[in-house]
């Protein structure tokens, strides 16, 4: 039986930083939240981080929004995290699992979480990192752990065992949810749902395809693909010299 959008139990987040796009996606009540990061902010041309974030929180006050720290110094990351947390009750502070010097942030995560700061621990790629994250976040404020399934796949690594392990570990930590991150395609949403992930964050162009889930049969998809080929061939005026051969031969 084909899966439809209404069948999904996984919460759907939009990954992006373009304000107009975020506001547009927020019109869909099935979008439960939004995630950003410094790379997406760069792409969106954000200069004044605080002004941008406060404007976004005002525009979407009723759903999760993750904003990431950008320092590479742990004490400064903690300070940035406290500032970011002040932007709104729906704000989660994204902290990377490590600095560029391979310094883990688990102690910083534990401190902020214990102080009531909602954390989204990001750039997680291993079961060991997930386990240490659970220990740091247990008993603290509501939190998420973003596991980069798609980026593992980019390097030919099977992400399924890690995602299943992360979900299993989260079952013993009531305040922590697992986010399937770096989503590449619609089927990742179905995978995340079937594996029991709490959340999947995906680009808007992937999420916009979800209402079409379960609306086409395999035969209809075949006819649609061939029709598109035919229309494109006619549009560019493709011709072929058959060398005197009849088309019926």
N, C-alpha and C positions, 0 to 999 in steps of 0.2 A: 504493500500500500504506500502510495507516494506521501511524503511528508509535506505539510503545508505550514505556512507561517504561524498560524494559530496553534499548531501542535507543539511548537518549540517551548521548552521549559527554561533554556539558557537565556539569561538577560543579555540584551543587545546594546552595546555601546558604539558610538561613532568615534573613530580615531581621526583627528584632524584639528586644525587650528584656525581655519577660515571662519570668521564670525558669521558671515551671511549664510554659509553652508550649515553651520551648527544650528543657527536659528531656524533654517528651513527644515533640517532633520528633526528638530525638536517638535515640529508640528505632528510628527508621527508618535502616537502614544506608546507604540511598541519599542521606541528608543528609550532606554532606561538611563543612559548616562553618556558622558563624553570624556575622552582622554586626549591629552596633548603632550608634547615633549619639545625640547629646544630645537630639534631638527624641523619639526612641523611649524614652530614659531618662525624660524628663519624663512621657510617656504612661504608663510603667510605675510612676511614683511613686518612682523611685530618689532617695534622699537622700545616703546614704553610698556614694560611687562605688567606692572601693577595697574596702570590705567586700562590696559587691554583686558586683564583678568577681571577686574571689578566690573567693567562694562559687560563682560560675558556672564558673570554671576547674576547681574541685574536682569539680563535678557533671558537666562535659563535658571531661575532660582529654585526650581523644584526637583532637580535631578543631579546625580553625582557628576562632578567635574574634577578631573585630576590635572594638577599643575605641577611641573617638575622643577626641582632645584637645578642650578646650573654651575655652582662652584665645584672645584675639585679638592677642596680643603674641608675635612670633616667638621670641625667646629663651625666654619662658615656655612656649611650645608645645614647644620642643625639650626643656626640662626635664621637662614633663609626659610627653612621649613616652618618655623614658628610664625614668620611674617605671612607666608602663603596661607597657612591655616587660618589666619585672621580675616581672610577675604570673604569667608562665608561658611555657614554651617554645612553646606553641601559639598565643600571642597575637601579633596583628598590630596595629600602631599606626596608626590612621586619622588622617591629616593632610589638611586641606583644601588645595586647590591654591592658594588665595589667602586673605589676610585680608579683613576687611570694608573695609579701606582700599585694596584692590587691590594689596597687596604680595605678590608671588609667593613661594612656599615652596620653590622648587626647590633653593636652596642648603642649606636646612635638611634637606630630603629627602636630598640627596647626603651630607651629614655623618652623619646618623643611619644611613643604609643602609650606608655605608662602615664604620661602627662595629659592624655586625652586627644592627642593629634591623630587624625585619621591618616593612615599610611597606605600608599600603593607602592610596594617594593618592586622595582622594575629591573629589566635586563637579566632575568633569571634564566639559566640554561641547564641546571643540573639538579638531581635529586638531593644532593648534599646541601646546595643552596636553599632549596625548598625546606628541608628539615631544619636548618639553622634559622630560617625566617620564621617558621612556626614557633620555635622556642622563644625567639625575640618578641613575637607579637602576642603570644598566648596571654589571655587575661587582660589585655590592653583595650584600646579603642577599636572600633570597627576598622578592618583593614583588608587589603587585597594583595595578592602576589601575582605579578604578571610574568607568565612563562612564555618565552618567545618561540612558540612552536614553528611558525612559518620560517623564521630565520634558520632554525635547525634543518628544516627541509631544504632550504636553499643550498646547504652544504652536504646534502645527501645523507643526513642523519635522521633515523626514524624517531619521530617525536612522540609516537603513541605511548611507549612505555613510561616516559617521563610524565606525560599529561595524566595518565591513569594513576601513577604514583602520587603526583601532586594532589589530585582529587582525594585519594585515599588518606593522605596525611591531613588534609583539611577537615576531614570528617571528625577528627579528634580535637579540633581547635574551633570552637563555636564562633569566634569573632572574625575569622579569616575566610575570605572567598578567593577562589582561583580564577584568574583572568587568562583566557587564551589570547595571546598577543601576536603581533606581526602576521595577521590574517592575510591570506593570498587569494582565496576563492570562496565561492558560495558553499561548496561542499565542506569546507572547514567549519562552517556554522553547524552543519548537521553532525559532523564528527564531535565537536565540542559538546553538543547537546547529548549525544549518545554516550559520551564518556562521563557525563555528570558534571562538567565544568559549570561553575556558577554564572560566569560572564564570558562573553567573547567581544573583543573590541576590533572593529574592522573599518576600512575606508568607506566613505559614503557610497562610492560606486559599486562596492560589493553589496552593501546593505540594501540599496535600491532595487536589487534583483530579487530580494526575498519574497515580495508579494506574488511573484510568478511561480513560486514553489508549488508543485503538484498540479499545475494547470495544463500541462502538455503531456501527451503520450509519446512513446518512442517513435511511432509512425508519423505523428504530427511534426515532431522535430526533424525527421528525415525530409519530409516534404518542404518544410520551411527552409532548411539549409539549401536544398536543390533550387528552390524558388529564388533565394537570394543570389546563388551563383548565376542563374539565368538572367535575372534583372541586371546584375552588374555587367554581364557579358554584353547585353543589349545596350546598356548605358555607354560603354566605351566603344561600341561598334566593332566588336571582334569579328573577323572574317577568316576563312581558311579555304585555300584553293584545293578542291577535291581531286584535281587532275583528271577530270572527265568521269570520275566515278559517280554513279547515281547515289543519292542519299539513302535509298532503300537497300543498297547492296550490303 
